[in-house]
């Protein structure tokens, strides 16, 4: 560790002579923890990029640059819109681009299907729109433990521009598709009862 600071060997020997073996091990442990944190950050960032490629099909350097520039450390983040207990729950429950868990993959798959529908001009009231809405409703109920009020509150934050929310940017067309398809699915479900 001291060598990595470019200290001459003589100075390193003087420091080692003045420190106990325990102090040296604690310093080494702390250095390893910093390296671990850095590696975990790199892994999370790499996972995010892989998931973004999966979502978008491709990822240009311009897109990566745009996303990095839009993450402003002082900007309001989505968790700021919720009470402490809500944000604590949501941070563990919501999908995360840094993660490869099943829920994140399900949301990513639904987002890809919605984007395909938008690109192909498939109506949100179509059978495909209905199927997507039903899957999204089911997944949302599982994610939010059936808390309709929290689902609605999060949806309002989700519709904010990504610069305000800090959430992964989703086009207005995709958000409109979701809103219309869910309204249609709920209406269709009510008619079937």
Order of alpha helices (4+ residues) and beta strands (2+ residues): alpha-alpha-alpha-alpha-alpha-alpha-alpha-alpha-alpha
